[in-house]
Amino acid sequence: MPLLECKGLVRRFGALVAVDAVDMSLEAGRIRAVIGPNGAGKSTMFNLITSVLKPSAGEVIFAGENITGLPVHAVALKGIARTFQLCHVFPALTARENVRIAAQAREHQRWRFIGGRHVVTRSTAAADEALEHLRLTRLANVRAALLSHGDQRLLEVAMAIAQKPRLLMLDEPTQGLSLEETDRAVEVLKSMLGAGNLSVLLVEHDMEVVFKLAHDITVLHRGRVIADGSPAAVKANAAARSAYLGGTE
C-alpha cells in the first residue's frame, strides 16, 4: 500500500482548473519529485495534500486513512511536515530555538505548565539531532537572521524533520541558492535522506537537483499529469520534453 495516494484531485478557482483529476502515489521510503512549468499546479497540489486548500473533488489518502479536508494542524499531527517556497523561520531566534519550537509542536503536552520541562528536554534533543543531520550544529546558537540564505533553507528542513514526520514535503528547497549553496544543499539532503527512513515529496525547478535526488517523477502541465515514472523514463517522454524539459540530457 502506498504511503500517500492522491485520487482524482481537482481544484478549481472559479473558471480556472488549477489541478485537474490528478492521480499520484508515493511509496514509503522513496523520493518523488513533482515538476512542471510555472502555473502547472505543483504548489496547489502541495496545498491540497496539507489541507491548506480543500479539493473541489478527489481524495488524499495517507497511511491508509482518508485525510481529505482535515484541519491543517491535524494533517501535520498525522506525520506530514513541509517546507515552503519562501523561508518560514523566526529571524530573532537562534537556529536551535527555531528547531526546538518545531519539535515541541509535535508534543501532545506542549502547553502543560506542570511537567513541561520534560517536553522541552525532548524537543531540544530532537532539535540537536535535526541540526546535526543538516550539518548545522556549528550554527546552533546563531540567530536565524544572521544565517546565509542557503543555511536558512537548510534550517527550515531541520525544523521539518525535527517533527519526526513520515512524509517530508520540500517545496523548492534550492530556490534562490547560488551554485555552491545548491551543491552543498543537494549533498546534505542526499546524505540525510539516504540515512533516514523518510518518504519525500519534492517540488523543484532545478532539473539537476531533481535527477540527483528523485526515485520517481510526476510531470504536471496545466494541472494535469502528462508523464510519470523513473527519471530515465521521464527524460525520454516526448510530452514531458516538449512541455518542460526541452533539451535536458
FIMI-921018 format. One line per 4 residues: number of its first residue (from 1); their letters; for each residue x, y, z of C-alpha. Coordinates in steps of 0.001 Angstrom, whole numbers. Layout:
! residues N
NUM) a) X/Y/Z; ...
***
This chain:
! residues 249
1) mpll) 0/0/0; 1424/3433/-904; 2109/5815/1954; 426/8673/69
5) eckg) -2279/8468/-2592; -3925/11334/-4430; -7056/10111/-6186; -8706/12257/-8818
9) lvrr) -7702/15514/-7144; -9331/18607/-8593; -9038/22225/-7502; -10969/24968/-9228
13) fgal) -10592/28702/-8734; -13693/29957/-10490; -13304/29020/-14162; -9628/28099/-13701
17) vavd) -8885/24422/-13086; -5516/24546/-11298; -5395/20800/-10578; -7295/18560/-12956
21) avdm) -8066/14942/-11957; -4560/14179/-10669; -3728/10639/-9580; -371/10253/-7845
25) slea) 1130/7941/-5250; 4281/7765/-3155; 5707/4538/-1809; 7223/4512/1667
29) grir) 10952/5221/1681; 11015/6780/-1777; 11517/10302/-3121; 9052/11570/-5718
33) avig) 9604/14877/-7499; 6713/16891/-8916; 7900/19096/-11764; 6402/21309/-14441
37) pnga) 6339/24886/-15710; 5076/27812/-13647; 1327/27545/-13228; 1333/23759/-13687
41) gkst) -363/23189/-10314; 2597/21996/-8234; 2163/24307/-5238; -1607/23825/-5387
45) mfnl) -1001/20070/-5106; 1153/20635/-2010; -1561/22814/-504; -4244/20211/-1208
49) itsv) -2234/17420/401; -1571/19502/3535; -5156/20873/3662; -4109/24491/3192
53) lkps) -6628/24254/346; -9655/21990/154; -10120/19993/-3074; -13058/20624/-5367
57) agev) -13113/16856/-5926; -10989/13820/-5151; -9286/12356/-2085; -5974/12376/-252
61) ifag) -5149/9071/1444; -2238/8935/3900; -1112/5666/5501; -4437/4132/4510
65) enit) -6524/6925/6075; -8612/9468/4207; -7264/12855/5367; -9092/14958/2781
69) glpv) -10190/18268/4257; -8804/17705/7758; -7609/20858/9560; -4003/21775/8728
73) hava) -2736/21006/12245; -4449/17598/12194; -2699/16702/8927; 644/17698/10475
77) lkgi) -33/15515/13505; -662/12550/11199; 3043/12746/10276; 3321/15165/7337
81) artf) 5796/18055/7520; 6600/20576/4812; 8800/23474/3840; 7726/26476/1759
85) qlch) 8984/28379/-1285; 9842/31315/988; 11696/30699/4241; 9431/30393/7279
89) vfpa) 11825/30864/10203; 11833/33081/13286; 14651/35538/12491; 15177/36759/16067
93) ltar) 15602/33235/17474; 18674/31046/17227; 18806/28091/14900; 18374/25697/17859
97) envr) 15392/27661/19188; 13716/27585/15767; 14066/23823/15501; 13110/23201/19147
101) iaaq) 9842/25101/18680; 9057/22989/15615; 9802/19780/17530; 7752/20940/20513
105) areh) 4726/21494/18267; 4507/17691/17875; 4266/17150/21637; 725/16433/22839
109) qrwr) 1523/18012/26244; 3337/21034/24866; 1175/23555/26755; 1457/21962/30213
113) figg) 2695/24314/32920; 3497/21413/35265; 5889/18820/33931; 6664/20858/30848
117) rhvv) 10400/20584/31448; 10380/17055/30021; 8733/18330/26837; 11421/20993/26444
121) trst) 14175/18448/27115; 12851/16044/24485; 12288/18861/21993; 15801/20214/22474
125) aaad) 17261/16745/21921; 15214/16390/18719; 16392/19837/17604; 20047/18982/18142
129) eale) 19616/15723/16227; 17984/17532/13306; 20679/20218/13239; 23332/17503/13145
133) hlrl) 21571/15760/10233; 21592/19025/8266; 25191/19817/9308; 24104/22984/11094
137) trla) 25348/22174/14611; 28072/24809/14359; 25339/27428/13843; 23015/26255/16629
141) nvra) 23412/29429/18710; 23382/31879/15804; 20249/33964/15236; 18427/32837/12107
145) alls) 18519/36384/10689; 22323/36171/10535; 22436/32899/8600; 23121/32802/4876
149) hgdq) 20120/32185/2641; 21365/28647/1992; 21647/27889/5699; 18193/29347/6307
153) rlle) 16797/26942/3709; 18523/24026/5430; 17296/25311/8800; 13722/25113/7546
157) vama) 14337/21488/6524; 15739/20827/10009; 12570/22311/11504; 10506/19918/9396
161) iaqk) 12442/16747/10189; 12544/17597/13917; 8813/16876/13867; 9678/13231/13070
165) prll) 7414/13079/10007; 6626/10011/7956; 6330/12249/4900; 8570/15251/4265
169) mlde) 7359/17698/1608; 10050/20018/236; 8812/22996/-1789; 11713/24247/-3946
173) ptqg) 14427/23738/-1296; 17176/25204/-3502; 15243/28281/-4669; 17429/31386/-4570
177) lsle) 20626/29496/-3768; 23940/30058/-5513; 25533/27187/-7430; 27829/26489/-4480
181) etdr) 24937/26591/-1991; 22846/24330/-4244; 25636/21754/-4496; 26044/21779/-720
185) avev) 22273/21539/-136; 21989/18571/-2501; 24918/16833/-809; 23399/17383/2644
189) lksm) 19879/16364/1590; 21103/13260/-232; 23116/12178/2801; 20254/12852/5201
193) lgag) 17580/11161/3087; 19782/8153/2420; 20433/7632/6123; 16863/8120/7308
197) nlsv) 13534/6349/6930; 11788/9258/5259; 9438/9407/2317; 9796/12661/391
201) llve) 7637/14649/-1999; 9750/17281/-3736; 8844/20283/-5879; 11938/21660/-7591
205) hdme) 12703/23650/-10760; 16397/22735/-10918; 16455/19553/-13005; 19975/18648/-11913
209) vvfk) 18710/18579/-8326; 15659/16539/-9331; 17646/13928/-11215; 20162/13623/-8374
213) lahd) 17549/13135/-5643; 14343/11626/-7050; 13485/7954/-7478; 10248/8808/-9301
217) itvl) 8973/11907/-11116; 5500/13255/-11863; 5241/15937/-14554; 2329/18374/-14364
221) hrgr) 1228/20660/-17184; -1819/22889/-16930; -2969/20966/-13894; -2807/17512/-15474
225) viad) -296/14664/-15220; 1435/14306/-18590; 4230/11932/-17526; 5036/9736/-14552
229) gspa) 7826/7272/-13876; 11533/6898/-13289; 13916/9768/-14117; 15079/7897/-17212
233) avka) 11505/7295/-18395; 10523/10920/-17833; 13620/12182/-19653; 12633/10051/-22634
237) naaa) 8962/11095/-22567; 8132/13277/-25564; 5289/15145/-23842; 7474/15954/-20813
241) rsay) 10318/17159/-23027; 8012/19330/-25088; 6201/20877/-22108; 9095/21381/-19712
245) lggt) 12407/19550/-20111; 13323/20962/-23508; 16832/19891/-24414; 17731/18420/-20999
249) e) 20061/15489/-21432
***
